[in-house]
Amino acid sequence: MSAFLGIDLGTTNCAISYINVSGRPEIILNKFGDNMTPSCLLFEGNKVSHVGKEARIQLGLNDHVVARWKREMGSQEQYIIDGHSHTPTTLSSELLRKLFKDATDKIGDIRDVVITVPAAFPHDARDATKEAAKLANINLTRIIDEPTAAALYHAMDNDWQLNGNFAVYDLGGGTFDISIVKINGRDVKVIATNGNSKLGGDDFDQILQEIVRKKYLDMTGEELEEEDFTKTEAEDQKKSLSTRDVIIRVIKSNVSVSQEEFQEAIRSKIKSTETVCRKVIKEAGLEINDIENVIFVGGSTRLPSVYDLAKKIFNKEPIITAQVDEAVALGASAYAIIKGDQSKLNAAQKSVFEKIKVQDVTPAFFGFICTALDQKRGKDVDRVAIIIPKNINRPCAETHDFYTRYDNQTEVGCVVTSSSNETDDPNFVTNIWEGSLGPLPEGRPKNQKIKVTFKFDVDGIMHASFLDVASGIHKDIPLSNIEENV
Amino acid sequence: MSKSKEINFHKATKLIIKISLVIAYCDRKFHDSESKIIKQWIKQRVEELGYSDKDKKREIKNMYDNIFKESIQLANNNQLRINQLCKELRLLESQISQIAAMDLAVQIMTADNIIHHNEIFLIHKVSNLLGISHDEVMKITNLEILKMSKVPEKIDIERLLSIDPTVSNKKANKWFEKLDDTWHGASTSTRSGVKRKIAEKMYDEVSKAWEKYPVS
């Protein structure tokens, strides 16, 4: 049997799932029998010697252990471990290789793979994730936004019988995402997505480390080293702090931290998610009252202050399932079937997936850089003209007309941009493709019409095309590495 | 450009240079980074007149350079008066010159990658005197912060927004909302590197500062 795989490649933990014979997504336990594998690698020389739990135990104690690189995905950050240099992309590929091996050991041949990314992941971080899959020899079908995967899982799950608009509040180890989805039976449509790719459990662990360091200093007059109270210890103690006060043994002293004190320390971080929630509801064109309920996803939603905040924002008791940690991976494997090759499905699997529909939307604002008169400054400046907005249904195509600026202009510069919010300032976007259209015929006056078309095809691949109308000269570019998800 | 227009253009140049020097001298020192920006601006300003004749350009450039030198003297002797300068600039009735003054002033503020309290105070003062909206000033300021070559270590968001006890909670919240949106967007829209680091820092600082202003 060839399987469909979903991988939740998290900042602190990963989970993998597949679609079982009866058509249900199921978590694949790792070789220790755990449903999650910590995103930690222990190196010996250039080789990974331990992944997950064994590496996590030594985090902060052994400088051959690396963790929490997901936030740097897409950057040029270098990690020097045991004399060898790694990038966030190569580290992710090492982790993926191991997860993929666990999966093939358990279930054999794998056909389609979907990896999840935070909804707030910038363009380069998404590209880096795809590159990591390639380096790990994984045949990636799609990537999907984490809250969308979670929404898909909850829509599939008959127990919940969801109907209407839902907010998926996903606060994980490193990132915060919020999606507004419309669930109608087994149809899932994403209406709007937003988030903060630098907010999650990892920040709370650091805050707890700081509290303990400061208290220890006050008590003993001595500074704590990282190895005296590691991030791993902080993470474990933080989990306890969701239900009780803790006394932490550090070297030979007891440091006590109360629940109240900790929740107060992380308050501003938690509070910042409220702004993002209100913004995404606005982007969706909805009011708070239009939201049926909020679905919790991600380990950090166990924090009491998150519960209180969500309840306050949405005026409802949040939906908390047993799959808070697993929903993303479970939804991803379902998506692997929806977007993958369904010819090998058995009857049971077919009957489940026939009924499920996902409406894809565009992941960002895509624009074209043109020159326009800035009236306030009395001169021409570069401006981003949005061609395809964020969150519109796919497939789609949009065309805008532009005009040449000079007599005898034989070339037109073409720059395709991407941004998560609507802005016309080229400084606030990322250029995802730069090139030109030409050579165009000589001797023509200015104001020749140039048509710029952006398109998302049924396979999720974006194309940009540029056409000089009078001469018929055109250029079509498949921006294949922008292949996106819901 | 007509003769009378050109005369006004030169007048505006003189005033804009002087205004920028007031900002530059607010810490009683004139930094190389600030001087470089004004010199660069003068070069561009000469180009904007649209002369193709090299001698003519050189002549104007020399005139502007002399204005610059004289103005430094005045600034050194504490003889530049911001209220008077802005008033004179307003009398020229050119929105373009007013925005140009604002642009240069903000560039001077961010020149050394540190935003001093005095500088931001003066920026808002200049904008008030020139009748430039809060929105416009913040737009210019955000752009120049993003263009800095280093992540600012500390930034006082309340001062950046010019929030003081006279500003209502409602208004403050509106300003915060806009600023938050700009930097939240920039933190995921810009390419990784200094720009993104600046955006992340700003977004974080805005979130922290905003907390003190509960939405009623």
Interface residues (C-beta under 8 A of the other chain):
Chain A: G74 S75 Q76 A120 F121 P122 H123 D124 A125 N196 S197 K198 R267 S268 K269 K271 S272 T275 V276 K279 A364 K376 R377 G378 K379 S418 S419 S420 N421 T423 D425 N427 F428 V429 T430 N431
Chain B: E48 Q95 I96 I99 A100 D103 E136 L143 L146 K147 E177 D180 D181 T182 H184 G185 A186 S187 T188 S189 T190 R191 S192 G193 K195 R196 E200 Y203 D204 S207 K208 W210 E211
